[in-house]
Amino acid sequence: MGVRLYFLRRVKTIAFAGLLATTGLACAETNISAVFSPSSEAVRNSLISSSLILQAERDGTTDTQELLAAARADYERLLAVLYDAGYYGSVISITVDGREAALIPPLESPERIDEISLRIDLGPIYRFSEANIGPLAAQTELPEEFRRGAIASTGAIRDAAGAAVDGWRSNGNALAEIGGQQIIARHDENRVSAKVAVSPGPVLAFGEVSIKGNSEVRSRRIDTIAGLTPGQRFDPDEIDRAERRLRRTGSFRSVVINESDVATPDGRLPLTIEVAEQTPRRFGFGAEYSTIDGVRLTGFWLHRNFLGGAERFRVDTEVAGIGGETGGIDYGVDVRYERPATPRADVDLFAEIGFERLEEPDFKSRTGEFTLGFTRYAADDLIVTFGLGYLYSEVDDDFGNETYSLLTLPLSATRDRRDDLLDPTKGVFFKAEATPFYGFGDTESGAQLKFDARGYRTFGENIPVTAALRLQLGSLVGPALTESPPFYRFYSGGGGTVRGQDYQSLAVDINGDRTGGRSFAGISGEARVRVTDNITMVGFYDWGFVAAESFTDGGDTHAGAGLGLRYNTGIGPIRLDLATPVSGSADASNIYIYVGIGQAF
């Protein structure tokens, strides 16, 4: 016997024999109980979470009309769960004071309900006797669950249909759809026959692009940033990329690209970009504190649509070393302009100018720098930057007063696969930087190289523990150490390198003069234990290495360790770390305190 799966096969009150699983709690006036025949824990949990009656039980609902409406709606909801698990011969019974809820006339609703009973006999599990779908585009991969002999899950049918349509759309058949289906359950065999026909439709190209919802950002710029070219072969991935390009500007709260349901006679599919603009101006402040570094204050002002073309204009300021022991107070201001889709989509133009005054333990400097460059979004998780800059700096250190005039070529590549920027629990992060510089006058030429790698993995469910590791490397090539710009040399110690050590305490000695090294390595490890939804305990260990020359020529090391507390907020975790020296020249009895927002790395 074959029955098409668009109707509930049978609904009646029945008695059960054998092993049963029961769940039930009493509401204030109505007793609600549920009894399921033997099933897996996963199926039982899905039934419980999908039932509106059991949700009413948890919510303490007592209104008669709401309870009766929930009971009537549960038939379809529970049946969908059963079909998805491969149960096509199940019996569902929902009685309201002994009457089947589905049979209670709408105009005869009871004024009072004393008891609601939910009973489900799952019956046998069904398997596919036939699982066919087609035609399929080349390279289409169907889900493994959609095959003859597999459990006849409706989810597998849906996933197979979605994969088939997506395969054709990726081929350029934008209007591909399911043309028909024949799904039959044979109850005498406990088998399901599934036949799905796909209608690919013609290969289409992108058509005219219209813009809606914008008032401040020019439509022409939105079109340029999206990068959808009329006449280009239809590609759903390109539409996704266009949406990401527009969101990346920060100028829009939402971006949706809608496709027309009808192609033009010349084989093109019109598109509509609908945007909701973001408030253009924004400002913010930040603060960090450590016992050695002192207080660090930051602030910024941002305009997300500076010239009407989704340009970003940002001013950052910083004051650091307030009340610290790092040599003095540092000041800095940075102004940056970014123009998206210049000269083409996925490439942004930027211009940046910055000024800073540093009073570090080993040198004092006044520096100005200008850089013009490009940011290329090479992939969803890969960003490459390259630019050309000029740097001028006046420095006073143990080697005397120097003036540096440099032409710089800053390059960087960043791959970020973390699940969260401020509080990652899984993924990896890599950043490689190279800054070749050409010295004018007496300034020598060379390059600074830096590398930063981070990895995260979480174990456990009840009490998740995240293991976080970080590796930092740095190298200065070219000029002699005494002739190199001091701001390109490397130190270790303090927040960002080794907690539990004085700021920049690890350096090198050149004939009695103290300065940064040519080579640097840093390793940090953390175990982050989430004890509640908002509180995380952290244990950490940091190690640093600095050498006057290469990594193999010897150098000095130090280390620190400690415990920390994180309190999760909407803007990221508030961080409190207590650290002490483990090795090195620092006093082992010292305790260092670090406070900030976001994880240490």
C-alpha positions as CSV (number, residue, x, y, z in Angstrom):
1,M,0.0,0.0,0.0
2,G,1.4,3.4,-1.0
3,V,0.4,6.7,0.8
4,R,1.5,10.1,-0.3
5,L,3.1,12.0,2.5
6,Y,1.0,15.1,2.7
7,F,-1.5,14.0,5.3
8,L,-1.3,12.5,8.8
9,R,-1.8,8.8,8.3
10,R,-4.0,8.2,11.3
11,V,-4.8,10.0,14.5
12,K,-6.4,8.2,17.4
13,T,-6.2,7.5,21.1
14,I,-4.4,4.3,21.8
15,A,-2.9,2.4,24.7
16,F,0.7,1.4,24.7
17,A,2.4,-1.7,26.0
18,G,6.1,-2.3,26.5
19,L,8.9,0.1,27.5
20,L,7.8,3.7,27.6
21,A,9.6,7.0,28.2
22,T,7.7,9.6,30.2
23,T,8.1,13.3,30.8
24,G,5.7,15.6,32.7
25,L,5.2,18.6,34.9
26,A,2.1,20.2,36.3
27,C,0.9,23.7,35.3
28,A,-1.0,25.7,37.7
29,E,-4.5,24.3,36.6
30,T,-3.8,21.8,33.8
31,N,-1.7,18.7,34.1
32,I,0.3,18.0,31.0
33,S,2.0,14.7,30.3
34,A,3.8,13.1,27.4
35,V,4.6,9.5,26.7
36,F,6.8,8.3,23.8
37,S,7.4,4.8,22.6
38,P,11.1,3.6,22.6
39,S,13.3,6.0,20.6
40,S,16.7,7.4,20.5
41,E,17.5,10.3,22.9
42,A,18.1,12.6,19.9
43,V,14.6,11.9,18.5
44,R,13.0,12.3,22.0
45,N,14.7,15.6,22.6
46,S,13.7,16.9,19.1
47,L,10.0,16.0,19.9
48,I,10.2,17.6,23.3
49,S,11.7,20.8,21.9
50,S,9.3,21.0,19.0
51,S,6.1,20.5,21.0
52,L,4.1,23.6,21.8
53,I,2.2,21.8,24.5
54,L,5.4,20.9,26.3
55,Q,6.6,24.5,25.8
56,A,3.4,25.7,27.4
57,E,4.1,23.4,30.3
58,R,7.6,25.0,30.7
59,D,6.2,28.5,30.4
60,G,3.4,27.8,32.9
61,T,0.7,28.7,30.4
62,T,-2.9,28.2,31.8
63,D,-5.1,30.0,29.3
64,T,-7.5,27.4,27.9
65,Q,-7.6,28.8,24.3
66,E,-3.8,29.0,24.2
67,L,-3.4,25.4,25.4
68,L,-6.0,24.1,22.9
69,A,-4.4,26.0,20.0
70,A,-1.0,24.5,21.0
71,A,-2.5,21.0,21.1
72,R,-4.0,21.4,17.6
73,A,-0.7,22.8,16.2
74,D,1.4,20.0,17.6
75,Y,0.1,17.4,15.2
76,E,1.9,19.0,12.2
77,R,4.9,20.0,14.1
78,L,5.6,16.6,15.7
79,L,4.8,14.8,12.4
80,A,7.5,16.9,10.7
81,V,10.0,15.8,13.3
82,L,9.0,12.2,12.9
83,Y,9.3,12.3,9.1
84,D,12.7,13.9,9.4
85,A,13.8,11.0,11.6
86,G,12.5,8.4,9.2
87,Y,9.3,7.5,11.0
88,Y,6.4,7.4,8.6
89,G,4.0,5.0,10.4
90,S,3.8,6.9,13.7
91,V,0.6,7.4,15.7
92,I,0.2,10.7,17.4
93,S,-2.5,11.2,20.0
94,I,-3.1,14.4,21.8
95,T,-6.1,14.3,24.2
96,V,-7.7,17.1,26.0
97,D,-9.6,15.8,29.0
98,G,-10.0,12.5,27.1
99,R,-11.0,14.0,23.7
100,E,-8.7,14.0,20.7
101,A,-7.7,17.6,20.2
102,A,-8.0,17.4,16.4
103,L,-11.6,16.3,16.7
104,I,-12.8,19.2,19.0
105,P,-14.9,21.6,16.9
106,P,-13.6,25.2,16.9
107,L,-16.9,26.4,18.4
108,E,-17.0,23.8,21.2
109,S,-13.8,24.8,23.0
110,P,-13.9,23.8,26.6
111,E,-14.0,26.5,29.3
112,R,-11.6,24.5,31.5
113,I,-8.9,22.0,30.8
114,D,-7.8,19.6,33.6
115,E,-5.5,17.3,31.6
116,I,-3.7,17.2,28.3
117,S,-2.0,13.9,27.3
118,L,0.5,13.6,24.5
119,R,1.2,10.0,23.3
120,I,3.4,9.0,20.3
121,D,4.0,5.5,19.0
122,L,6.9,5.9,16.7
123,G,6.5,2.6,14.9
124,P,9.2,1.2,12.6
125,I,11.9,3.3,10.9
126,Y,11.6,3.6,7.1
127,R,14.4,3.5,4.6
128,F,14.8,4.7,1.0
129,S,13.8,2.0,-1.6
130,E,14.5,4.6,-4.3
131,A,16.3,8.0,-4.1
132,N,16.5,9.6,-7.4
133,I,17.0,13.3,-8.4
134,G,17.9,14.9,-11.7
135,P,19.0,16.1,-14.0
136,L,22.2,17.3,-12.2
137,A,24.8,19.8,-13.2
138,A,28.4,18.6,-13.4
139,Q,30.3,18.5,-10.1
140,T,27.1,18.4,-8.1
141,E,27.6,16.6,-4.8
142,L,24.5,15.1,-3.2
143,P,24.3,14.4,0.5
144,E,25.4,10.9,1.6
145,E,22.1,10.5,3.4
146,F,20.1,10.6,0.2
147,R,20.7,7.1,-1.2
148,R,19.0,3.7,-1.4
149,G,19.0,1.9,1.9
150,A,19.6,5.0,4.0
151,I,17.1,6.3,6.6
152,A,14.3,8.0,4.7
153,S,14.7,11.4,6.3
154,T,12.8,14.3,4.8
155,G,15.8,16.4,5.7
156,A,17.9,14.3,3.3
157,I,15.4,14.9,0.5
158,R,15.4,18.7,1.2
159,D,19.2,18.8,1.3
160,A,19.4,16.8,-2.0
161,A,17.0,19.1,-3.7
162,G,18.9,22.2,-2.4
163,A,22.2,20.7,-3.6
164,A,20.7,20.0,-7.1
165,V,19.3,23.5,-7.5
166,D,22.5,25.1,-6.1
167,G,24.6,23.0,-8.6
168,W,22.7,24.4,-11.5
169,R,22.7,28.0,-10.2
170,S,26.5,27.7,-9.8
171,N,26.5,26.7,-13.5
172,G,24.8,30.0,-14.4
173,N,21.2,28.6,-14.5
174,A,19.9,31.3,-12.2
175,L,16.2,30.2,-12.3
176,A,16.8,26.5,-11.6
177,E,14.0,25.0,-9.5
178,I,12.4,21.8,-8.4
179,G,10.0,20.8,-11.3
180,G,8.2,18.0,-9.5
181,Q,8.4,15.3,-6.9
182,Q,6.9,12.0,-6.1
183,I,7.4,10.8,-2.5
184,I,5.6,7.6,-1.5
185,A,5.7,5.6,1.7
186,R,5.0,1.9,1.4
187,H,3.9,0.9,4.9
188,D,3.8,-2.8,4.2
189,E,7.5,-2.7,3.3
190,N,8.6,0.2,5.6
191,R,10.1,1.8,2.6
192,V,10.0,5.3,1.0
193,S,10.3,6.0,-2.7
194,A,11.7,9.5,-3.5
195,K,11.8,10.9,-7.0
196,V,12.6,14.5,-7.5
197,A,12.7,16.3,-10.9
198,V,14.9,19.4,-11.4
199,S,14.1,22.1,-14.0
200,P,17.4,23.8,-14.7
201,G,16.2,26.6,-16.9
202,P,18.6,28.6,-19.3
203,V,22.0,29.9,-18.5
204,L,21.7,33.6,-17.8
205,A,23.9,36.6,-17.3
206,F,23.7,39.5,-14.8
207,G,21.3,42.2,-16.0
208,E,20.7,45.8,-15.0
209,V,21.4,46.6,-11.3
210,S,19.0,48.9,-9.5
211,I,19.6,50.5,-6.1
212,K,17.0,51.1,-3.4
213,G,17.1,52.4,0.2
214,N,20.0,54.8,-0.1
215,S,19.8,58.5,0.6
216,E,23.3,59.7,1.5
217,V,25.6,57.2,-0.3
218,R,25.6,57.7,-4.0
219,S,24.0,55.0,-6.1
220,R,26.9,54.9,-8.6
221,R,29.3,54.2,-5.7
222,I,27.1,51.4,-4.4
223,D,27.1,49.9,-7.8
224,T,30.9,50.2,-8.2
225,I,31.6,48.7,-4.7
226,A,29.2,45.8,-5.4
227,G,31.2,45.0,-8.5
228,L,28.4,43.2,-10.4
229,T,29.0,43.6,-14.1
230,P,26.0,43.4,-16.5
231,G,26.6,40.7,-19.1
232,Q,28.8,38.6,-16.7
233,R,27.7,35.0,-16.4
234,F,25.4,34.5,-13.4
235,D,27.2,33.3,-10.3
236,P,25.5,33.1,-6.9
237,D,28.9,33.3,-5.2
238,E,29.6,36.6,-6.9
239,I,26.3,37.9,-5.4
240,D,27.4,36.8,-2.0
241,R,30.7,38.6,-2.5
242,A,29.0,41.8,-3.6
243,E,26.9,41.8,-0.4
244,R,30.1,41.3,1.7
245,R,31.8,44.2,-0.2
246,L,29.0,46.5,0.7
247,R,28.8,45.4,4.3
248,R,32.6,45.7,4.7
249,T,32.4,49.5,4.1
250,G,30.5,49.9,7.4
251,S,28.2,52.4,5.7
252,F,25.1,50.1,5.8
253,R,23.1,48.4,8.5
254,S,21.8,45.8,6.1
255,V,22.5,44.8,2.5
256,V,20.3,42.4,0.4
257,I,20.6,41.7,-3.3
258,N,17.4,40.4,-4.8
259,E,17.1,38.5,-8.1
260,S,14.2,39.0,-10.5
261,D,11.9,36.1,-11.0
262,V,11.9,36.7,-14.8
263,A,14.8,37.0,-17.2
264,T,14.9,39.5,-20.0
265,P,14.5,38.3,-23.6
266,D,18.2,38.7,-24.2
267,G,19.0,36.2,-21.3
268,R,19.8,38.6,-18.5
269,L,18.6,38.6,-14.9
270,P,17.9,42.0,-13.4
271,L,19.1,42.6,-9.8
272,T,18.1,45.0,-7.1
273,I,20.4,46.0,-4.3
274,E,18.5,47.1,-1.2
275,V,20.4,48.8,1.5
276,A,19.7,50.4,4.9
277,E,22.3,53.1,5.7
278,Q,24.2,53.2,8.9
279,T,24.5,56.3,11.1
280,P,27.6,57.9,9.5
281,R,29.4,59.3,12.6
282,R,30.7,57.3,15.5
283,F,33.2,57.9,18.3
284,G,34.6,55.8,21.1
285,F,37.0,55.6,24.0
286,G,39.1,52.9,25.6
287,A,41.3,52.4,28.6
288,E,43.9,49.9,29.9
289,Y,46.0,49.7,33.0
290,S,49.0,47.8,34.2
291,T,51.2,48.3,37.3
292,I,54.3,49.0,35.1
293,D,52.9,50.4,31.9
294,G,50.5,52.7,33.8
295,V,47.3,53.9,32.2
296,R,46.7,53.9,28.4
297,L,43.9,56.0,27.1
298,T,42.6,55.8,23.5
299,G,39.8,57.5,21.6
300,F,38.6,57.7,18.0
301,W,36.2,59.6,15.8
302,L,34.9,57.9,12.6
303,H,32.8,59.0,9.6
304,R,31.5,56.1,7.5
305,N,30.5,58.2,4.5
306,F,32.9,61.0,4.4
307,L,32.5,62.2,0.8
308,G,29.2,60.5,-0.1
309,G,30.8,57.4,-1.6
310,A,31.1,55.2,1.5
311,E,34.6,56.5,2.3
312,R,35.9,56.0,5.8
313,F,37.6,58.9,7.6
314,R,39.0,58.0,11.1
315,V,41.0,59.9,13.7
316,D,42.7,57.9,16.5
317,T,44.4,59.4,19.5
318,E,46.4,57.8,22.3
319,V,48.0,58.8,25.5
320,A,50.0,56.0,27.3
321,G,52.4,55.6,30.2
322,I,50.3,57.7,32.6
323,G,51.6,56.9,36.1
324,G,53.7,54.1,34.8
325,E,57.4,53.2,35.0
326,T,58.2,53.1,31.3
327,G,60.1,56.3,30.9
328,G,57.4,58.9,30.5
329,I,54.2,59.7,28.8
330,D,53.7,58.8,25.1
331,Y,51.3,60.7,22.8
332,G,50.1,59.8,19.3
333,V,47.5,60.8,16.7
334,D,46.7,59.0,13.5
335,V,44.4,60.1,10.7
336,R,43.3,57.6,8.0
337,Y,41.2,57.9,4.9
338,E,39.9,54.8,3.0
339,R,38.1,54.7,-0.3
340,P,36.5,51.3,-1.2
341,A,36.6,49.8,-4.6
342,T,39.6,51.9,-5.8
343,P,40.7,51.1,-8.4
344,R,38.4,48.1,-8.5
345,A,36.2,45.8,-6.4
346,D,38.0,44.1,-3.5
347,V,40.8,46.7,-3.5
348,D,40.6,49.8,-1.2
349,L,42.8,52.9,-1.4
350,F,44.1,54.3,1.8
351,A,46.0,57.4,2.9
352,E,47.3,57.7,6.4
353,I,49.3,60.3,8.4
354,G,50.5,59.9,11.9
355,F,52.5,61.7,14.6
356,E,53.8,60.4,17.9
357,R,56.1,61.3,20.7
358,L,57.6,58.4,22.6
359,E,59.5,58.4,25.9
360,E,60.6,54.7,26.1
361,P,63.0,53.4,28.7
362,D,65.9,53.3,26.2
363,F,65.1,56.2,23.8
364,K,63.0,59.3,23.2
365,S,61.6,60.0,19.7
366,R,59.4,62.4,17.8
367,T,58.1,60.8,14.6
368,G,55.9,61.7,11.6
369,E,54.9,59.3,8.9
370,F,52.7,59.4,5.8
371,T,51.7,56.3,3.8
372,L,49.7,55.8,0.6
373,G,48.6,52.3,-0.3
374,F,46.1,49.7,-1.1
375,T,44.3,47.0,0.8
376,R,43.3,43.9,-1.3
377,Y,40.7,41.4,0.0
378,A,42.2,38.4,-1.7
379,A,39.8,35.9,-0.1
380,D,37.1,36.0,2.6
381,D,39.8,35.4,5.3
382,L,42.9,36.8,3.5
383,I,43.8,40.5,3.4
384,V,46.9,41.9,1.8
385,T,48.2,45.5,2.1
386,F,51.0,47.3,0.3
387,G,52.0,50.9,0.3
388,L,54.6,53.6,-0.1
389,G,55.4,55.9,2.8
390,Y,57.8,58.5,4.1
391,L,59.0,58.6,7.8
392,Y,60.9,61.3,9.6
393,S,62.0,60.8,13.1
394,E,64.3,62.6,15.7
395,V,65.7,60.2,18.2
396,D,67.7,60.5,21.5
397,D,69.1,57.3,22.8
398,D,72.3,55.9,24.4
399,F,74.1,56.2,21.1
400,G,73.4,60.0,20.7
401,N,71.0,62.2,18.9
402,E,70.0,60.9,15.4
403,T,67.7,62.0,12.7
404,Y,66.1,59.4,10.4
405,S,64.6,60.1,7.0
406,L,63.2,56.9,5.4
407,L,61.3,55.9,2.3
408,T,59.2,52.8,3.4
409,L,57.4,50.1,1.6
410,P,55.1,48.5,4.2
411,L,53.7,45.1,3.2
412,S,51.4,42.7,5.1
413,A,49.3,39.6,4.7
414,T,46.6,38.6,7.3
415,R,44.7,35.3,7.4
416,D,42.0,35.4,10.1
417,R,39.9,32.2,10.6
418,R,38.8,32.9,14.2
419,D,35.2,32.6,15.2
420,D,35.3,35.8,17.3
421,L,37.7,38.7,17.2
422,L,37.5,39.7,20.9
423,D,36.9,36.3,22.4
424,P,37.9,33.5,20.0
425,T,37.2,29.8,20.9
426,K,38.4,28.2,17.8
427,G,40.3,28.9,14.6
428,V,43.7,30.4,13.6
429,F,45.2,33.8,12.9
430,F,48.3,34.5,10.9
431,K,49.9,37.9,10.1
432,A,53.2,38.5,8.3
433,E,54.6,42.0,7.9
434,A,57.6,43.3,6.0
435,T,58.7,46.9,6.0
436,P,61.7,47.5,3.7
437,F,63.1,51.0,4.2
438,Y,65.5,53.2,2.2
439,G,67.5,55.7,4.1
440,F,68.3,59.2,2.9
441,G,71.5,61.0,3.8
442,D,73.4,59.2,6.6
443,T,70.4,56.8,7.3
444,E,71.1,53.3,6.3
445,S,68.7,51.0,4.5
446,G,67.2,47.7,5.6
447,A,63.9,46.0,6.5
448,Q,61.9,45.0,9.6
449,L,60.2,41.6,9.5
450,K,57.4,40.5,11.9
451,F,55.3,37.3,12.2
452,D,52.3,36.6,14.5
453,A,50.5,33.2,14.6
454,R,47.7,32.3,17.0
455,G,45.6,29.2,17.4
456,Y,42.5,28.3,19.4
457,R,40.7,25.1,20.3
458,T,38.0,24.4,22.8
459,F,37.4,21.1,24.7
460,G,34.4,19.9,26.7
461,E,30.8,21.0,26.8
462,N,29.6,21.4,30.4
463,I,32.8,23.3,31.4
464,P,34.4,24.5,28.1
465,V,38.2,24.9,28.2
466,T,39.8,26.9,25.4
467,A,43.5,26.3,24.7
468,A,45.1,29.4,23.1
469,L,48.6,29.6,21.8
470,R,50.6,32.4,20.3
471,L,54.0,32.7,18.5
472,Q,55.6,36.0,17.7
473,L,58.8,36.4,15.6
474,G,60.7,39.6,14.6
475,S,63.9,40.3,12.7
476,L,65.7,43.5,11.7
477,V,68.0,43.1,8.6
478,G,70.4,45.6,7.0
479,P,72.1,48.2,9.1
480,A,74.3,47.6,12.1
481,L,72.3,47.6,15.3
482,T,73.8,51.0,16.5
483,E,72.9,52.6,13.1
484,S,69.4,51.2,12.9
485,P,66.2,53.2,13.7
486,P,65.5,52.3,17.4
487,F,61.7,52.1,16.7
488,Y,62.5,49.1,14.5
489,R,64.5,47.2,17.2
490,F,62.9,44.6,19.4
491,Y,62.3,44.4,23.1
492,S,60.4,42.0,25.4
493,G,58.4,42.5,28.6
494,G,55.0,43.8,29.6
495,G,51.6,43.5,28.1
496,G,51.7,42.1,24.5
497,T,54.9,40.1,25.0
498,V,55.7,38.7,28.5
499,R,53.3,39.5,31.4
500,G,55.0,39.4,34.8
501,Q,58.1,41.3,33.5
502,D,58.9,45.0,33.4
503,Y,58.0,46.8,30.2
504,Q,60.8,46.3,27.6
505,S,63.0,44.9,30.3
506,L,64.6,42.3,28.0
507,A,67.1,44.1,25.7
508,V,70.7,43.8,24.6
509,D,73.9,45.5,25.8
510,I,76.3,47.1,23.3
511,N,79.5,48.2,25.1
512,G,77.5,49.2,28.1
513,D,74.7,50.9,26.2
514,R,71.2,49.3,26.4
515,T,69.1,49.0,23.3
516,G,66.6,46.7,21.5
517,G,67.8,43.6,19.7
518,R,67.8,42.6,16.1
519,S,65.9,39.3,16.7
520,F,62.9,38.5,18.8
521,A,60.7,35.5,19.6
522,G,57.8,35.3,22.0
523,I,55.5,32.3,23.0
524,S,52.3,32.6,25.0
525,G,49.9,30.0,26.1
526,E,46.6,30.3,27.9
527,A,44.0,27.9,29.3
528,R,40.6,29.7,29.4
529,V,38.0,27.8,31.6
530,R,34.4,29.1,31.2
531,V,32.9,28.6,34.7
532,T,29.6,30.5,33.9
533,D,28.1,32.2,30.9
534,N,29.8,35.4,31.9
535,I,32.9,34.4,33.9
536,T,36.1,32.8,32.6
537,M,39.1,31.8,34.6
538,V,42.5,31.9,32.8
539,G,45.9,30.5,33.5
540,F,48.8,31.7,31.3
541,Y,52.5,31.5,30.6
542,D,54.6,33.9,28.5
543,W,58.2,33.5,27.3
544,G,60.4,36.0,25.4
545,F,63.7,36.0,23.7
546,V,65.8,38.9,22.4
547,A,69.2,38.7,20.6
548,A,71.6,41.3,19.3
549,E,72.1,39.5,16.1
550,S,70.3,36.4,14.6
551,F,68.3,33.8,16.4
552,T,71.2,31.3,16.3
553,D,73.8,33.7,17.7
554,G,72.6,33.5,21.3
555,G,70.5,35.9,23.3
556,D,68.6,36.3,26.6
557,T,65.3,35.0,27.7
558,H,62.7,35.6,30.4
559,A,59.3,34.3,31.3
560,G,56.2,35.1,33.3
561,A,53.0,33.3,34.4
562,G,49.8,34.1,36.2
563,L,46.1,33.8,36.6
564,G,43.4,35.9,35.1
565,L,39.6,36.6,35.2
566,R,37.4,37.5,32.2
567,Y,33.9,39.0,32.6
568,N,32.0,38.7,29.3
569,T,30.1,41.8,28.1
570,G,28.4,42.9,24.9
571,I,31.6,44.7,23.8
572,G,33.9,41.8,24.6
573,P,35.4,40.3,27.8
574,I,36.8,42.7,30.5
575,R,40.3,41.3,31.3
576,L,42.1,41.2,34.6
577,D,45.4,39.4,34.8
578,L,47.8,39.0,37.7
579,A,51.3,37.9,36.7
580,T,54.7,37.2,38.3
581,P,58.2,36.5,36.9
582,V,59.2,32.9,36.3
583,S,62.7,33.5,35.0
584,G,64.9,36.4,34.1
585,S,66.3,39.3,36.2
586,A,63.0,40.6,37.7
587,D,62.3,40.1,41.4
588,A,60.3,36.8,41.7
589,S,58.1,38.4,44.4
590,N,56.7,41.1,42.1
591,I,53.1,41.0,41.2
592,Y,51.9,42.8,38.0
593,I,48.3,43.7,37.3
594,Y,46.9,44.1,33.7
595,V,43.4,45.4,33.0
596,G,41.8,45.8,29.5
597,I,39.0,44.8,27.1
598,G,39.3,41.7,25.0
599,Q,41.5,38.7,25.4
600,A,45.2,39.1,25.7
601,F,45.5,37.6,22.2
